[in-house]
Amino acid sequence: MTDQRQTDLLRALIDAGGESINLGTLSQRVGFKTADLLLLLSSLEQDGFTFERTSSSIRLVSEPDAIRPQAVLARLDTRFIGREIYVFRETSSTNYLARRAGLGGSGEGVTFFAERQTAGRGTHGRNWVSETNQGLWFSIVLRSPLPGNECPVLVRMAALAAAEAAEHWSDMPVEIKPPNDLILAGGKLAGFLLETSNAWDFQVLGLGINVRSAPRIEGYPTAAVEQFSSRGPIPLAGLAAHVLNRFEKWYARTPLELVEQAFAARTLRRV
């Protein structure tokens, strides 16, 4: 399980926007002693985070080039989406993990990330290339009361959330190609896969977003967010949290008719 103290510490350092924080001020803000704070910093360093330290201050310099649960949680403003996160170095499919969790009675919003997938699936069962830390490959367990014939709106919510998150870093607009692709500069940026069953009381929503690079597929243009970003390396945890935050807004706080209107407004006209 993720240490909540690590999450609180990272949140304070991230909120500082790259500036140094006085150790005493930081200790008071997060609510534990300076000695414990230094131990937490050491454990985060072992996990790939780097800090600039002086005798009286600390600054977050960089994060691991991979998903870390505490770095995602430190950026979340959701009530339930993504509040329980699991990260796997490699798995066949995050949808498989989420499906197994749903069958086991997991709560809504549990999210599974993989640094690499070996059997990710895209539209019409096509293989989805998911290389190590080149993008975001994750799945969310949902327990929507929507009837089965209306569940495709969940994909539209995910598409809107991912498009908004990608545009936070991209210098170009992101469009939606129905039913479940995102397009950036003419290339496929992201895809979504929804799994449901009449025998289930849950849904599994899978998302794949090219971030660092996009796979080269002959005759099939692809794109990655960093290819069209002037803002430097994109923190994978930052983008992941942005998607989860935006998804809960569409899923839990937006009337369905407004979802449909927003989806239509982003739809690529050349389909």
VMD Tcl script that draws the C-alpha trace (Angstrom):
set ca {
  {0.00 0.00 0.00}
  {1.11 3.56 -0.68}
  {2.37 5.46 2.35}
  {0.00 8.41 2.78}
  {2.82 10.44 4.29}
  {4.81 10.13 1.05}
  {1.78 11.35 -0.88}
  {1.32 14.33 1.45}
  {5.00 15.22 1.22}
  {5.03 15.02 -2.57}
  {1.86 17.09 -2.80}
  {3.50 19.88 -0.81}
  {6.65 19.79 -2.94}
  {4.72 19.64 -6.22}
  {2.52 22.55 -5.13}
  {5.69 24.57 -4.60}
  {6.16 24.60 -8.37}
  {9.84 23.76 -8.34}
  {10.72 26.25 -5.61}
  {12.52 25.33 -2.39}
  {10.55 24.96 0.84}
  {11.91 25.56 4.32}
  {12.13 22.25 6.16}
  {10.42 23.65 9.24}
  {7.58 25.05 7.16}
  {7.27 21.79 5.26}
  {7.27 19.74 8.45}
  {4.51 21.91 9.88}
  {2.47 21.73 6.70}
  {2.51 17.94 6.36}
  {2.19 17.38 10.09}
  {5.17 15.22 11.03}
  {8.60 15.77 12.52}
  {11.62 16.86 10.51}
  {13.42 13.60 11.32}
  {10.51 11.57 9.90}
  {10.37 13.88 6.90}
  {14.03 13.18 6.10}
  {13.41 9.44 6.33}
  {10.52 9.78 3.88}
  {12.69 11.77 1.50}
  {15.28 9.00 1.59}
  {12.66 6.38 0.78}
  {11.39 8.50 -2.13}
  {14.95 8.87 -3.42}
  {15.26 5.09 -3.44}
  {12.10 5.04 -5.56}
  {13.63 7.37 -8.17}
  {12.70 10.87 -7.00}
  {15.51 13.43 -6.78}
  {15.68 16.40 -4.44}
  {17.93 19.36 -3.90}
  {18.62 19.66 -0.20}
  {20.29 22.18 2.05}
  {20.47 22.18 5.83}
  {17.25 24.19 5.95}
  {15.33 23.62 2.69}
  {14.23 21.03 0.14}
  {13.20 21.17 -3.51}
  {11.77 18.49 -5.80}
  {14.08 18.30 -8.82}
  {12.75 15.38 -10.82}
  {10.46 12.36 -10.73}
  {10.99 8.82 -12.01}
  {10.34 8.37 -15.71}
  {7.62 5.92 -14.79}
  {4.32 5.85 -12.96}
  {4.57 5.96 -9.18}
  {1.29 5.68 -7.23}
  {2.21 8.36 -4.71}
  {3.03 10.84 -7.50}
  {-0.40 10.29 -9.07}
  {-2.23 10.46 -5.75}
  {-0.42 13.69 -4.84}
  {-2.08 15.37 -7.83}
  {-5.60 13.97 -7.52}
  {-8.63 16.03 -6.59}
  {-11.09 13.18 -7.11}
  {-13.41 11.63 -4.56}
  {-13.13 8.02 -5.72}
  {-11.63 7.65 -9.21}
  {-7.99 6.61 -8.85}
  {-7.99 6.75 -5.07}
  {-6.75 3.14 -5.03}
  {-3.91 2.61 -7.52}
  {-1.79 -0.38 -8.46}
  {1.20 -0.23 -10.78}
  {2.72 -3.27 -12.50}
  {6.02 -3.30 -14.31}
  {4.58 -5.68 -16.88}
  {1.27 -7.41 -17.38}
  {-0.65 -8.95 -20.22}
  {-3.43 -6.37 -19.99}
  {-4.58 -3.88 -17.37}
  {-8.15 -4.67 -18.40}
  {-7.56 -8.23 -17.25}
  {-6.40 -6.98 -13.85}
  {-9.39 -4.63 -13.52}
  {-11.80 -7.36 -14.62}
  {-10.42 -9.72 -11.98}
  {-10.72 -6.99 -9.34}
  {-14.30 -6.24 -10.35}
  {-15.26 -9.90 -10.09}
  {-13.64 -9.93 -6.66}
  {-15.89 -7.10 -5.46}
  {-13.44 -4.19 -5.60}
  {-14.69 -0.68 -5.04}
  {-15.44 1.75 -7.85}
  {-12.54 3.76 -9.18}
  {-9.76 1.25 -8.51}
  {-7.14 1.85 -11.20}
  {-4.45 -0.43 -12.61}
  {-1.40 0.92 -14.46}
  {1.26 -1.02 -16.30}
  {4.65 0.25 -17.37}
  {4.37 -2.24 -20.22}
  {1.59 -4.45 -21.58}
  {2.29 -7.60 -23.55}
  {-1.23 -8.21 -24.82}
  {-2.97 -4.85 -24.89}
  {-5.98 -4.66 -27.18}
  {-7.36 -1.81 -29.23}
  {-10.31 -1.36 -31.55}
  {-11.83 -4.55 -33.01}
  {-9.38 -6.68 -31.02}
  {-6.29 -5.23 -32.70}
  {-3.00 -5.36 -30.80}
  {-2.20 -2.17 -28.89}
  {1.56 -1.58 -28.70}
  {2.40 -0.63 -25.09}
  {6.15 -0.20 -24.71}
  {7.78 0.44 -21.34}
  {7.07 3.94 -20.02}
  {6.37 5.34 -23.50}
  {2.78 6.09 -22.63}
  {-0.03 5.54 -20.17}
  {-1.62 2.11 -20.15}
  {-4.29 1.76 -17.49}
  {-7.78 0.52 -16.62}
  {-10.46 1.67 -14.21}
  {-13.14 -0.38 -12.46}
  {-16.51 1.38 -12.74}
  {-19.86 0.53 -11.20}
  {-22.15 2.69 -13.28}
  {-25.90 2.07 -12.97}
  {-26.32 2.78 -16.69}
  {-28.07 0.04 -18.67}
  {-25.82 -1.92 -20.99}
  {-26.97 -0.18 -24.17}
  {-25.99 3.20 -22.71}
  {-22.54 2.19 -21.41}
  {-20.68 3.39 -24.55}
  {-21.07 6.90 -23.12}
  {-18.36 5.88 -20.65}
  {-15.91 5.74 -23.56}
  {-16.99 9.20 -24.64}
  {-16.30 10.48 -21.13}
  {-12.84 8.91 -21.20}
  {-12.13 10.42 -24.62}
  {-13.07 13.89 -23.40}
  {-10.96 13.54 -20.27}
  {-7.90 12.28 -22.14}
  {-8.23 14.97 -24.83}
  {-8.38 17.72 -22.22}
  {-5.42 16.28 -20.34}
  {-3.30 15.91 -23.49}
  {-4.08 19.48 -24.55}
  {-2.65 20.70 -21.25}
  {0.76 19.84 -22.73}
  {0.18 19.68 -26.48}
  {0.71 22.70 -28.72}
  {-2.00 21.41 -31.05}
  {-5.67 20.53 -30.53}
  {-6.79 16.97 -29.91}
  {-9.79 15.62 -31.81}
  {-11.96 12.58 -31.32}
  {-12.46 9.99 -34.03}
  {-15.55 7.97 -33.09}
  {-16.08 5.59 -31.58}
  {-12.94 5.43 -29.44}
  {-9.81 7.09 -30.84}
  {-8.05 10.39 -30.16}
  {-6.30 12.10 -33.06}
  {-3.40 14.55 -32.78}
  {-1.94 16.16 -35.93}
  {-3.52 13.44 -38.06}
  {-2.13 10.51 -36.05}
  {-3.74 8.22 -33.50}
  {-2.86 9.43 -30.04}
  {-5.04 7.30 -27.79}
  {-7.61 4.54 -27.73}
  {-10.20 3.24 -25.30}
  {-11.66 -0.19 -24.62}
  {-14.80 -0.78 -22.59}
  {-15.69 -4.26 -21.32}
  {-19.13 -5.10 -19.93}
  {-21.20 -8.21 -19.33}
  {-24.79 -8.93 -18.33}
  {-23.30 -11.15 -15.64}
  {-21.28 -8.29 -14.09}
  {-22.28 -5.45 -11.79}
  {-19.32 -3.39 -12.98}
  {-17.58 -2.15 -16.13}
  {-13.91 -2.09 -17.09}
  {-12.62 0.98 -18.91}
  {-9.19 0.70 -20.51}
  {-7.15 3.65 -21.76}
  {-3.98 3.77 -23.82}
  {-2.26 7.11 -24.52}
  {1.00 7.58 -26.42}
  {3.10 10.06 -24.45}
  {6.85 9.75 -25.08}
  {6.66 8.10 -28.48}
  {4.19 6.38 -30.76}
  {4.61 2.98 -32.42}
  {5.40 3.03 -36.12}
  {2.70 1.18 -38.03}
  {2.89 1.11 -41.81}
  {-0.08 2.84 -43.39}
  {-1.45 3.90 -40.01}
  {-0.39 7.34 -38.72}
  {0.29 7.60 -34.99}
  {1.19 10.44 -32.63}
  {2.51 11.03 -29.13}
  {1.90 14.05 -26.92}
  {5.59 14.94 -26.53}
  {6.03 15.08 -30.31}
  {3.80 18.15 -30.30}
  {4.75 19.75 -26.99}
  {7.16 22.60 -26.37}
  {6.97 22.16 -22.61}
  {9.68 19.55 -22.26}
  {9.35 16.07 -20.77}
  {5.83 15.33 -19.57}
  {5.57 13.72 -16.13}
  {3.65 10.52 -16.67}
  {2.14 10.74 -13.19}
  {1.05 14.32 -13.88}
  {-0.71 13.40 -17.10}
  {-2.29 10.33 -15.48}
  {-3.68 12.39 -12.61}
  {-5.00 14.99 -15.04}
  {-6.89 12.30 -16.97}
  {-8.35 10.81 -13.78}
  {-9.38 14.22 -12.44}
  {-11.08 15.16 -15.69}
  {-12.72 11.75 -16.04}
  {-14.40 11.97 -12.63}
  {-15.73 15.40 -13.60}
  {-17.37 13.98 -16.73}
  {-18.43 10.73 -15.05}
  {-19.76 11.95 -11.72}
  {-20.59 15.61 -12.12}
  {-21.78 16.21 -15.69}
  {-25.26 15.50 -17.11}
  {-25.21 13.00 -19.96}
  {-26.61 15.49 -22.47}
  {-23.65 17.80 -21.82}
  {-21.26 14.89 -22.29}
  {-22.80 14.19 -25.67}
  {-22.60 17.85 -26.69}
  {-18.95 18.12 -25.69}
  {-18.12 14.88 -27.49}
  {-19.81 16.09 -30.67}
  {-17.96 19.40 -30.51}
  {-14.60 17.58 -30.48}
  {-15.46 15.01 -33.11}
  {-13.16 14.86 -36.11}
  {-15.24 15.75 -39.14}
  {-13.12 13.78 -41.59}
  {-14.17 10.27 -40.57}
}
mol new
graphics top color blue
foreach p $ca { graphics top sphere $p radius 0.5 }
foreach p [lrange $ca 0 end-1] q [lrange $ca 1 end] { graphics top cylinder $p $q radius 0.2 }
display resetview
